[in-house]
Amino acid sequence: MTVSAYAAATSCEQGSSLRFTLSAPAGVEVADVADERVLFSGTATRDWKLEIGADWPSSLYRARFGAEIPWPQSLPGGRPCPDNEVYFVVRQAVATSPILVSLPFTTWQAYNRSGVPGEGVYWTESPHRAARVSFDRPGVGPSPERWEQGMLRWLRPAGYDVAFCSNLDLHDGLDLLTRHRVLVVNGHDEYWTAGMRDAVEEFVRLGGNVAFFAGNTAWWQIRLEDGGRTMVCHRDAIADPVADPRLATVEWSAAGRPENSLTGVSFRAGAGTWGPYMPRMLEESYTARFASHWVFEGTGLTDGDEFGRGCLGYETDAAEFEEVGGVPRVTARDGTPASFVVLATADLRHWASYGQGGMATMGVFTSGLGQVFTAATVNWGNTLHDPVVERITRNVIDRFSAEESERWEVIGPSADLRAMAVFGRTLYAAGAGGRLLRRELCGQNLPWAATAATADLRGLAVPREAAGGRGVALYGVSAEGRLLQLDGTGTAWLDLAPAPENPVGLAIADCAFYVATATGELWRQPFGSSGWEPAGSSGGAVSLGGMNGRLFAVDERGLLLTMLPGGAWEEHGLEVPGTVLTAHAGLLVAGGPGLPLRRRPLRNIGKQREPGDRTARHGESPAT
């Protein structure tokens, strides 16, 4: 007789116990799924309690009651998890790992008893599907495709110290999340509660990071009842009796909260291949669209290269984007954050004949103080034998789990630049040939577009507000020592007045122009004034910028300097990867002749200190 069993919870802590309910007494073997090491064997009664060792690694475990039932890994549609196997997670009793991996028990539950009237949440279109299913029943284990298994078995040999949890632990799980630096969502995690989303989104806003090595993520909203032991998913707003429409168990987008705001992508724009066509997923590859991004570091890829054949599982997610100069840029019309950077795409519209035609969009975006990466496919973790897939995975996990993840990142191709400034959402730059260039200020690798305006510029600046007869416009200082203003058509420069000779940078702060010169001087002209007055030393600046009443400079050593008007230059422990610098909306943007365009957030950067804890000061004039 085959024994069936289930556990009282999907997770427990190291050093605790977990109760199981069996249909009949049976022999039991408990193994760590990550390496198949058996940690317990014995005999279990109908009502049996397993004592979890305090030294058991945090991992996914399998308790098998009675004889093993063959259960080969297969593509979708294969044999489901046997009823005599029970899966559960052992969590770290004391959080020591920076990496937390969530396992999708809600999705495993949703596919449990698929096609059985009144027992399975599937199939979606069936009028006999169940709307409420209990965890107090057998069969809540991985799907036959084992979407999560590849990464689960790769992490530990790859050298990562990892903690695991059930995705049910994320429901009201902010306290759990904040003990770690990065949450990894792996495989097929389709069913999320509002509490799960609230916790994960707040974790990111507070500075945590999330890596979605997954697809079809957070497609359905669910609710938990009976102390978390019943999962509710009507899939139908009319049938759902809930009073609050925000909690209706429908597609997340129908509940007014598109999943894109969590993951950056959605299955609505993604693709699926089902039934006899499922093996077609093994034929597809991603195409790199931003190969100089840090996610691709060390892969050797260039834009247009294909990679990761087979990683695009039977369901993928995507963001809506438009091509700008041959580069994808998200529209942000579908709920995808405007900060989303498209890294790779796959055109899967031909899957319309096999299930659902669409795209796959790999990318990364910021939300609050944290970052989110998405591979946008369910089969990523099972393709880690591919060197490129493995390197991308390491790049993401290493950066997201590090204490300091805020670094300069490439946002554009190399260009020969002499000055930069931001006007609205547009980044302007002076090219070496005198042509004024422009592109959107964003993390995407958009190309520069040339305008009709030309001048031999050494500095660019934009005021925050009009004052003293100077309007909000793009201003420049030329190599000949002239103060210029771009005309209203954006096609020509207006000559306004003389400027200091030998300029190397222009900035605006406190309603005044500042010019740094090659001879080490800083000059100031208040708005409404016609003359220039000395403002001390330039601090050795080779480029100048201004933001929120503060001056910024990069000196000849490539170090960042800042100064409040009337004060002294302060040196910060930050190297600037370029000779051209601008600051805008909390960002530093750097470039230079033959250098890629880079940016980083401006935080309270640690300043270098001299003995006695005095701020290092450079180029102070006698007047200061």
C-alpha positions as CSV (number, residue, x, y, z in Angstrom):
1,M,0.0,0.0,0.0
2,T,1.3,3.4,-0.9
3,V,1.6,5.8,2.0
4,S,0.5,9.4,1.7
5,A,1.7,12.2,4.0
6,Y,1.9,15.9,4.6
7,A,3.6,18.3,7.0
8,A,2.1,20.8,9.4
9,A,4.2,23.6,7.9
10,T,6.2,24.3,4.8
11,S,9.2,25.5,6.9
12,C,10.8,25.3,10.3
13,E,13.9,26.6,12.0
14,Q,17.1,24.7,12.8
15,G,16.9,23.0,16.2
16,S,13.1,22.9,16.1
17,S,10.6,20.1,15.2
18,L,8.1,19.5,12.5
19,R,5.0,17.3,12.7
20,F,3.8,15.0,9.9
21,T,0.5,13.2,9.3
22,L,0.7,9.8,7.6
23,S,-2.0,7.5,6.2
24,A,-0.2,4.6,7.7
25,P,3.0,3.9,9.7
26,A,6.0,3.7,7.4
27,G,9.8,3.8,7.2
28,V,11.1,7.3,6.6
29,E,14.2,8.9,5.0
30,V,14.9,12.6,5.2
31,A,17.4,14.0,2.7
32,D,18.8,17.4,1.8
33,V,17.6,18.0,-1.7
34,A,20.6,20.2,-2.5
35,D,23.0,17.3,-2.3
36,E,20.8,14.2,-1.6
37,R,22.6,13.7,1.8
38,V,20.4,11.6,4.1
39,L,20.2,13.3,7.6
40,F,17.6,11.0,9.2
41,S,16.2,7.5,8.6
42,G,13.8,5.5,10.8
43,T,10.2,4.7,11.3
44,A,7.3,7.2,11.4
45,T,3.9,6.7,13.0
46,R,0.6,8.2,11.7
47,D,1.2,11.3,13.8
48,W,5.0,11.7,13.8
49,K,7.3,14.5,14.8
50,L,10.7,15.0,13.2
51,E,13.4,16.6,15.4
52,I,15.5,19.0,13.2
53,G,19.1,19.2,14.1
54,A,20.6,22.5,15.0
55,D,23.4,21.7,12.6
56,W,21.2,20.8,9.6
57,P,22.0,23.2,6.8
58,S,19.3,25.6,5.8
59,S,18.0,24.0,2.6
60,L,15.0,22.3,1.0
61,Y,14.4,18.8,2.5
62,R,12.5,15.8,1.3
63,A,10.9,13.3,3.7
64,R,10.1,10.0,1.8
65,F,7.7,7.6,3.6
66,G,7.9,4.0,2.4
67,A,9.4,2.8,-0.8
68,E,10.6,5.3,-3.5
69,I,8.2,5.8,-6.3
70,P,10.0,6.5,-9.6
71,W,9.6,10.2,-10.5
72,P,11.8,11.2,-13.4
73,Q,12.4,14.8,-14.1
74,S,10.5,15.8,-17.3
75,L,9.1,18.7,-19.2
76,P,5.7,20.0,-18.2
77,G,2.9,17.4,-18.2
78,G,4.9,14.6,-16.6
79,R,4.1,12.7,-13.5
80,P,3.4,14.9,-10.4
81,C,5.1,14.7,-7.0
82,P,4.4,11.3,-5.3
83,D,2.0,11.5,-2.3
84,N,4.6,9.7,-0.1
85,E,7.1,12.6,-0.5
86,V,6.9,15.7,1.6
87,Y,9.0,18.8,1.0
88,F,9.9,21.4,3.6
89,V,12.5,24.1,4.2
90,V,14.8,24.4,7.2
91,R,15.4,28.0,7.9
92,Q,18.5,29.5,9.6
93,A,17.7,29.9,13.3
94,V,20.1,32.9,13.4
95,A,20.5,34.7,10.1
96,T,24.2,34.5,9.0
97,S,23.9,34.5,5.2
98,P,23.5,37.6,3.1
99,I,21.5,35.5,0.6
100,L,18.0,34.3,1.2
101,V,16.5,31.9,-1.4
102,S,12.7,31.6,-1.5
103,L,11.0,28.3,-2.6
104,P,7.5,28.6,-4.3
105,F,5.3,26.3,-2.2
106,T,2.2,28.3,-3.2
107,T,2.8,27.5,-6.9
108,W,3.5,23.9,-6.1
109,Q,0.2,23.8,-4.2
110,A,-1.6,25.4,-7.1
111,Y,-0.5,22.6,-9.5
112,N,-1.3,19.9,-6.9
113,R,-4.1,17.7,-8.2
114,S,-4.2,19.5,-11.5
115,G,-7.3,18.6,-13.5
116,V,-9.1,16.9,-10.5
117,P,-12.5,18.6,-10.2
118,G,-12.9,20.5,-6.9
119,E,-9.3,19.6,-5.8
120,G,-6.9,21.3,-8.3
121,V,-6.6,25.1,-8.8
122,Y,-5.9,24.1,-12.5
123,W,-6.9,24.1,-15.1
124,T,-7.4,27.8,-15.4
125,E,-10.4,27.7,-17.8
126,S,-12.1,24.7,-16.2
127,P,-15.4,25.6,-14.4
128,H,-14.7,22.7,-12.0
129,R,-11.4,24.0,-10.7
130,A,-11.1,24.5,-7.0
131,A,-11.1,28.0,-5.5
132,R,-9.8,26.9,-2.0
133,V,-7.2,24.2,-1.4
134,S,-5.5,23.0,1.8
135,F,-1.9,22.4,2.7
136,D,-3.2,19.7,4.9
137,R,-3.0,17.2,2.1
138,P,-0.3,15.2,0.2
139,G,1.3,16.2,-3.1
140,V,2.6,19.7,-2.3
141,G,6.0,19.3,-3.9
142,P,8.0,20.5,-6.9
143,S,6.6,20.2,-10.4
144,P,8.0,17.4,-12.6
145,E,10.1,19.9,-14.5
146,R,12.0,20.8,-11.3
147,W,12.4,24.4,-12.3
148,E,14.0,25.2,-8.9
149,Q,16.4,22.2,-8.7
150,G,19.2,23.4,-10.9
151,M,20.0,26.5,-8.9
152,L,19.3,24.8,-5.6
153,R,22.0,22.2,-6.4
154,W,24.4,24.8,-7.8
155,L,24.6,27.4,-5.0
156,R,26.5,25.5,-2.4
157,P,29.2,23.9,-4.7
158,A,29.5,27.4,-6.3
159,G,30.7,28.7,-2.9
160,Y,27.7,30.6,-1.7
161,D,26.5,30.7,1.9
162,V,22.7,30.7,1.5
163,A,19.7,30.7,3.7
164,F,16.4,29.2,2.5
165,C,12.8,30.0,3.2
166,S,9.3,29.0,2.0
167,N,7.7,31.8,0.1
168,L,4.9,31.6,2.7
169,D,7.5,33.0,5.1
170,L,7.5,36.2,3.0
171,H,3.9,36.9,3.9
172,D,4.3,39.6,6.5
173,G,8.0,38.7,6.2
174,L,9.8,42.1,6.3
175,D,11.6,41.2,9.5
176,L,12.9,38.0,7.9
177,L,14.0,39.8,4.7
178,T,15.9,42.6,6.5
179,R,18.2,40.1,8.0
180,H,19.7,39.5,4.5
181,R,21.0,41.6,1.7
182,V,19.4,39.9,-1.3
183,L,16.4,37.7,-1.9
184,V,16.6,35.2,-4.7
185,V,13.4,34.1,-6.3
186,N,14.1,31.0,-8.4
187,G,12.1,29.0,-10.9
188,H,8.3,29.3,-11.1
189,D,6.8,31.5,-8.4
190,E,3.4,32.4,-9.8
191,Y,1.2,32.8,-6.8
192,W,1.7,35.7,-4.3
193,T,-0.3,37.2,-1.4
194,A,-0.6,40.9,-0.8
195,G,1.5,40.4,2.3
196,M,4.3,38.8,0.3
197,R,4.4,41.7,-2.1
198,D,4.2,44.3,0.6
199,A,7.1,42.8,2.4
200,V,9.4,42.3,-0.6
201,E,8.6,45.7,-2.2
202,E,9.3,47.5,1.2
203,F,12.5,45.4,1.6
204,V,13.7,46.9,-1.8
205,R,12.7,50.4,-0.9
206,L,14.7,50.2,2.3
207,G,17.8,49.1,0.4
208,G,17.5,45.3,0.0
209,N,18.0,43.7,-3.4
210,V,16.0,41.0,-5.2
211,A,17.1,38.7,-8.0
212,F,14.3,37.0,-9.9
213,F,15.9,34.0,-11.6
214,A,12.3,33.1,-12.4
215,G,9.5,33.7,-14.8
216,N,5.7,34.0,-14.8
217,T,6.3,35.6,-11.4
218,A,3.5,37.0,-9.2
219,W,0.9,36.5,-11.9
220,W,-2.0,35.5,-9.6
221,Q,-2.9,37.1,-6.3
222,I,-3.9,34.6,-3.6
223,R,-5.1,34.9,0.0
224,L,-4.3,32.7,3.0
225,E,-6.9,31.5,5.5
226,D,-7.1,29.0,8.4
227,G,-3.8,30.2,9.9
228,G,-2.1,30.0,6.5
229,R,-3.1,26.4,5.8
230,T,-5.7,27.2,3.1
231,M,-4.8,28.9,-0.1
232,V,-7.6,30.8,-1.8
233,C,-7.6,31.6,-5.6
234,H,-10.9,32.1,-7.3
235,R,-9.3,33.5,-10.5
236,D,-12.7,35.3,-10.9
237,A,-13.6,38.7,-9.3
238,I,-17.3,37.9,-9.6
239,A,-17.0,34.6,-7.7
240,D,-14.7,36.0,-5.0
241,P,-16.7,37.1,-2.0
242,V,-13.9,39.4,-0.6
243,A,-15.1,42.9,0.2
244,D,-11.8,44.6,-0.7
245,P,-11.3,44.6,-4.5
246,R,-7.5,45.1,-3.9
247,L,-7.4,41.6,-2.4
248,A,-9.5,39.8,-5.0
249,T,-7.8,36.6,-6.1
250,V,-7.4,37.6,-9.8
251,E,-4.4,38.5,-11.9
252,W,-2.4,41.1,-10.1
253,S,-2.9,43.6,-12.9
254,A,-6.7,43.2,-12.5
255,A,-6.3,43.9,-8.8
256,G,-4.8,47.3,-9.7
257,R,-1.3,46.4,-8.9
258,P,0.6,45.2,-12.0
259,E,3.3,42.7,-11.2
260,N,5.7,44.8,-13.3
261,S,6.1,47.2,-10.3
262,L,7.6,44.3,-8.3
263,T,9.6,42.4,-11.0
264,G,9.9,45.0,-13.8
265,V,8.3,42.5,-16.3
266,S,5.0,40.6,-16.8
267,F,3.8,37.4,-18.3
268,R,1.2,39.5,-20.1
269,A,3.9,40.6,-22.5
270,G,5.8,37.3,-22.2
271,A,5.5,34.0,-24.0
272,G,4.5,30.4,-23.3
273,T,4.7,27.1,-25.1
274,W,2.6,24.3,-23.9
275,G,1.4,20.8,-24.5
276,P,3.3,18.9,-27.2
277,Y,5.2,22.0,-28.2
278,M,6.9,22.5,-24.8
279,P,10.2,21.1,-26.0
280,R,10.5,24.1,-28.3
281,M,11.7,26.1,-25.3
282,L,15.0,24.2,-25.5
283,E,15.7,25.8,-29.0
284,E,15.5,29.5,-27.9
285,S,18.3,31.9,-26.8
286,Y,18.6,35.4,-25.5
287,T,20.2,38.2,-27.5
288,A,22.5,40.6,-25.6
289,R,21.4,44.3,-26.0
290,F,23.7,46.0,-23.4
291,A,26.8,43.9,-23.2
292,S,28.9,46.5,-21.5
293,H,26.6,46.5,-18.4
294,W,28.0,45.1,-15.2
295,V,25.6,42.1,-15.4
296,F,27.6,40.8,-18.4
297,E,31.0,41.5,-17.0
298,G,33.4,38.7,-17.9
299,T,31.1,37.0,-20.4
300,G,32.9,38.2,-23.5
301,L,29.5,39.1,-25.1
302,T,29.0,41.9,-27.5
303,D,25.7,43.5,-28.4
304,G,23.8,41.2,-30.7
305,D,25.4,38.0,-29.5
306,E,23.0,35.1,-28.6
307,F,23.5,33.3,-25.3
308,G,21.8,30.9,-22.9
309,R,20.2,28.4,-25.4
310,G,17.6,26.5,-23.5
311,C,17.3,29.0,-20.6
312,L,14.0,30.4,-21.9
313,G,11.6,28.1,-20.2
314,Y,8.1,27.3,-21.2
315,E,6.9,30.6,-19.7
316,T,8.7,34.0,-19.9
317,D,8.1,37.5,-18.8
318,A,8.7,40.8,-20.7
319,A,8.5,44.6,-20.5
320,E,7.0,46.7,-23.2
321,F,9.8,48.6,-25.0
322,E,10.5,50.7,-28.1
323,E,13.6,50.7,-30.2
324,V,15.5,54.0,-29.9
325,G,18.5,54.2,-32.3
326,G,18.6,50.4,-32.3
327,V,18.5,50.2,-28.5
328,P,15.5,49.0,-26.5
329,R,13.9,51.5,-24.1
330,V,11.0,50.6,-21.8
331,T,7.8,52.7,-22.4
332,A,6.8,52.5,-18.7
333,R,3.1,52.4,-19.9
334,D,2.5,48.8,-18.6
335,G,3.6,49.3,-15.0
336,T,7.3,48.6,-15.7
337,P,9.4,51.3,-13.8
338,A,11.0,53.9,-15.9
339,S,14.3,53.0,-14.3
340,F,14.2,49.5,-15.9
341,V,17.3,48.8,-18.0
342,V,16.8,46.2,-20.8
343,L,19.8,43.9,-20.9
344,A,18.7,41.1,-23.2
345,T,15.7,40.2,-25.3
346,A,14.2,37.2,-27.1
347,D,11.5,37.5,-29.7
348,L,9.1,34.7,-29.1
349,R,6.1,36.0,-31.0
350,H,6.2,32.8,-33.1
351,W,5.1,30.9,-29.9
352,A,1.6,32.2,-30.7
353,S,1.2,28.9,-32.5
354,Y,2.3,26.9,-29.5
355,G,0.7,28.7,-26.6
356,Q,1.3,32.4,-26.2
357,G,3.4,34.6,-28.4
358,G,5.4,37.4,-26.8
359,M,8.9,38.4,-25.7
360,A,11.4,37.7,-22.9
361,T,13.1,40.7,-21.4
362,M,16.1,40.4,-19.0
363,G,16.7,43.6,-17.1
364,V,17.5,45.5,-13.9
365,F,15.9,48.5,-12.2
366,T,16.1,50.6,-9.0
367,S,13.3,51.1,-6.5
368,G,14.0,53.3,-3.5
369,L,17.4,52.3,-2.2
370,G,17.4,48.8,-3.6
371,Q,17.8,47.1,-7.0
372,V,15.9,44.3,-8.7
373,F,17.2,42.0,-11.4
374,T,15.0,39.7,-13.5
375,A,16.1,36.8,-15.8
376,A,12.4,36.7,-16.8
377,T,12.3,32.9,-17.4
378,V,11.4,29.8,-15.4
379,N,14.3,27.7,-16.6
380,W,17.3,29.9,-15.9
381,G,18.5,27.9,-12.9
382,N,18.6,24.7,-15.0
383,T,20.9,26.2,-17.5
384,L,23.7,27.1,-15.1
385,H,26.0,24.6,-16.9
386,D,26.2,27.3,-19.6
387,P,29.3,29.5,-18.8
388,V,27.6,32.7,-19.7
389,V,24.5,31.9,-17.7
390,E,26.6,31.0,-14.7
391,R,28.7,34.2,-15.0
392,I,25.6,36.4,-15.2
393,T,24.2,34.7,-12.1
394,R,27.4,35.2,-10.2
395,N,27.7,38.8,-11.2
396,V,24.1,39.5,-9.9
397,I,24.5,37.5,-6.7
398,D,27.9,38.9,-5.9
399,R,26.9,42.5,-6.4
400,F,23.6,42.3,-4.7
401,S,24.9,40.4,-1.7
402,A,27.9,42.7,-1.2
403,E,28.0,45.3,1.6
404,E,28.6,48.0,-0.9
405,S,26.6,47.6,-4.0
406,E,26.5,51.2,-5.1
407,R,29.2,51.6,-7.7
408,W,29.8,53.4,-11.0
409,E,27.8,51.6,-13.7
410,V,28.0,52.0,-17.5
411,I,24.9,53.7,-19.0
412,G,26.1,54.5,-22.4
413,P,28.8,53.8,-25.1
414,S,32.2,55.5,-25.3
415,A,32.1,59.0,-26.7
416,D,34.6,61.9,-27.0
417,L,33.0,64.3,-24.6
418,R,34.2,67.7,-23.2
419,A,31.3,68.8,-21.0
420,M,27.9,67.6,-19.7
421,A,24.7,69.0,-18.1
422,V,21.1,67.9,-17.6
423,F,18.1,69.9,-18.7
424,G,14.8,68.2,-17.7
425,R,15.3,64.5,-18.5
426,T,17.8,65.2,-21.2
427,L,21.5,64.8,-20.8
428,Y,23.4,67.2,-23.1
429,A,27.1,66.9,-23.9
430,A,29.7,68.8,-25.8
431,G,31.4,66.6,-28.4
432,A,35.0,67.0,-29.4
433,G,34.0,68.3,-32.8
434,G,31.9,71.1,-31.3
435,R,28.6,69.4,-31.9
436,L,26.1,69.5,-29.1
437,L,24.9,66.0,-28.3
438,R,21.8,64.8,-26.4
439,R,20.2,61.6,-25.0
440,E,17.8,60.7,-22.2
441,L,19.4,60.5,-18.8
442,C,18.6,56.9,-17.9
443,G,20.4,53.7,-17.3
444,Q,19.8,52.4,-20.8
445,N,22.7,52.4,-23.3
446,L,21.0,54.9,-25.6
447,P,23.1,56.4,-28.4
448,W,23.9,60.1,-28.5
449,A,22.0,62.1,-31.1
450,A,23.6,65.2,-32.6
451,T,21.8,68.6,-32.6
452,A,22.4,71.4,-35.0
453,A,24.1,73.6,-32.4
454,T,27.9,73.8,-32.6
455,A,30.5,75.6,-30.4
456,D,33.9,74.7,-28.9
457,L,32.6,74.2,-25.4
458,R,34.4,73.6,-22.1
459,G,31.5,73.6,-19.7
460,L,27.7,73.2,-19.6
461,A,25.2,74.1,-16.8
462,V,21.5,74.5,-16.2
463,P,20.0,76.6,-13.3
464,R,17.2,75.1,-11.2
465,E,15.2,78.4,-11.4
466,A,15.1,81.7,-13.2
467,A,16.6,84.7,-11.3
468,G,18.3,88.0,-12.0
469,G,17.2,88.1,-15.6
470,R,18.7,84.6,-16.3
471,G,16.1,82.1,-17.4
472,V,16.1,78.3,-17.1
473,A,18.1,77.2,-20.1
474,L,21.2,75.4,-21.2
475,Y,24.3,77.6,-20.7
476,G,27.8,77.0,-21.9
477,V,31.3,78.4,-21.7
478,S,33.4,78.3,-24.8
479,A,37.2,77.7,-25.1
480,E,37.5,81.3,-26.2
481,G,36.1,82.5,-22.9
482,R,32.5,83.4,-23.9
483,L,29.3,82.7,-21.9
484,L,26.7,81.2,-24.2
485,Q,23.0,80.2,-24.0
486,L,21.2,77.7,-26.3
487,D,18.4,79.4,-28.1
488,G,14.8,78.3,-27.8
489,T,14.9,76.1,-30.9
490,G,17.9,74.2,-29.7
491,T,19.8,74.8,-32.9
492,A,22.2,77.7,-32.2
493,W,24.2,79.3,-29.4
494,L,23.6,82.9,-28.3
495,D,26.6,84.8,-27.2
496,L,25.8,86.5,-23.9
497,A,29.0,88.0,-22.4
498,P,32.7,87.5,-21.8
499,A,33.8,84.7,-19.4
500,P,37.1,84.0,-17.7
501,E,39.9,82.8,-20.0
502,N,41.1,79.2,-20.3
503,P,37.9,77.7,-18.8
504,V,37.7,74.0,-18.0
505,G,34.3,73.8,-16.4
506,L,31.0,75.7,-15.8
507,A,28.5,75.2,-12.9
508,I,25.6,77.1,-11.4
509,A,24.9,77.3,-7.7
510,D,23.1,79.7,-5.5
511,C,21.9,81.8,-8.5
512,A,25.5,82.4,-9.8
513,F,27.7,81.1,-12.6
514,Y,31.0,79.5,-11.6
515,V,33.9,78.9,-14.0
516,A,37.0,76.9,-13.2
517,T,40.1,77.7,-15.2
518,A,43.1,75.8,-16.4
519,T,45.3,78.1,-14.3
520,G,43.7,76.9,-11.0
521,E,41.3,79.8,-10.4
522,L,37.5,79.8,-9.6
523,W,35.5,82.7,-10.8
524,R,31.9,83.7,-9.9
525,Q,29.2,85.9,-11.5
526,P,25.9,86.3,-9.7
527,F,22.8,86.3,-11.9
528,G,22.0,89.9,-12.8
529,S,25.6,91.0,-12.6
530,S,27.8,91.8,-15.6
531,G,31.2,91.2,-14.0
532,W,33.2,88.2,-12.7
533,E,34.7,88.1,-9.2
534,P,37.4,85.7,-7.9
535,A,36.0,82.9,-5.7
536,G,39.2,81.2,-4.6
537,S,41.0,78.2,-6.0
538,S,39.5,75.7,-8.4
539,G,41.0,72.9,-6.4
540,G,42.7,71.6,-9.5
541,A,39.4,70.9,-11.2
542,V,39.3,69.6,-14.7
543,S,35.5,69.6,-14.8
544,L,32.8,71.3,-12.8
545,G,29.2,70.7,-11.9
546,G,26.5,71.9,-9.6
547,M,23.5,70.4,-7.8
548,N,21.3,71.6,-4.9
549,G,23.4,74.6,-4.2
550,R,26.7,72.6,-4.0
551,L,29.6,72.6,-6.4
552,F,31.1,69.4,-7.6
553,A,34.5,68.9,-9.3
554,V,36.8,66.2,-10.5
555,D,40.4,67.0,-10.1
556,E,43.5,66.1,-12.1
557,R,43.9,62.9,-10.0
558,G,40.4,61.8,-10.8
559,L,39.0,62.4,-7.3
560,L,35.7,64.0,-6.4
561,L,35.7,67.4,-4.7
562,T,32.7,69.3,-3.4
563,M,32.2,72.8,-2.0
564,L,29.4,74.9,-0.7
565,P,29.6,78.4,-2.2
566,G,31.9,80.6,-0.1
567,G,33.4,77.6,1.6
568,A,36.4,75.4,0.8
569,W,36.8,72.3,-1.4
570,E,36.4,69.0,0.4
571,E,38.0,65.8,-0.9
572,H,35.9,62.6,-0.9
573,G,37.1,59.1,-1.0
574,L,35.6,58.5,-4.4
575,E,37.4,58.1,-7.7
576,V,35.6,59.5,-10.8
577,P,36.0,57.3,-13.9
578,G,36.4,60.2,-16.3
579,T,37.4,63.8,-16.8
580,V,33.9,65.2,-17.4
581,L,31.4,65.3,-14.5
582,T,27.9,66.5,-14.0
583,A,25.5,66.1,-11.1
584,H,21.7,66.0,-11.3
585,A,18.7,64.6,-9.3
586,G,20.9,62.7,-6.8
587,L,23.2,61.2,-9.5
588,L,26.8,61.7,-10.5
589,V,27.4,61.2,-14.2
590,A,30.9,60.8,-15.6
591,G,32.5,60.5,-19.0
592,G,35.3,61.9,-21.1
593,P,37.2,61.5,-24.3
594,G,36.9,57.8,-25.4
595,L,35.3,56.7,-22.1
596,P,31.9,55.1,-21.6
597,L,29.2,57.1,-19.9
598,R,28.8,56.1,-16.2
599,R,26.6,57.0,-13.3
600,R,26.2,56.3,-9.6
601,P,23.9,57.5,-6.8
602,L,25.2,60.3,-4.6
603,R,25.0,59.2,-1.0
604,N,26.8,60.5,2.1
605,I,30.1,59.4,0.6
606,G,32.8,58.8,3.2
607,K,35.3,61.6,3.2
608,Q,39.0,61.0,3.5
609,R,40.3,62.4,6.8
610,E,43.6,63.8,7.8
611,P,45.1,63.0,11.3
612,G,43.0,64.6,14.0
613,D,39.8,63.9,12.0
614,R,40.1,67.1,10.1
615,T,38.4,67.2,6.6
616,A,41.1,67.3,3.9
617,R,40.9,70.7,2.2
618,H,42.6,71.6,-1.1
619,G,43.3,74.9,-2.8
620,E,42.0,77.1,0.0
621,S,42.4,80.8,-0.9
622,P,43.7,83.2,1.8
623,A,40.2,84.7,1.9
624,T,38.8,81.4,3.2
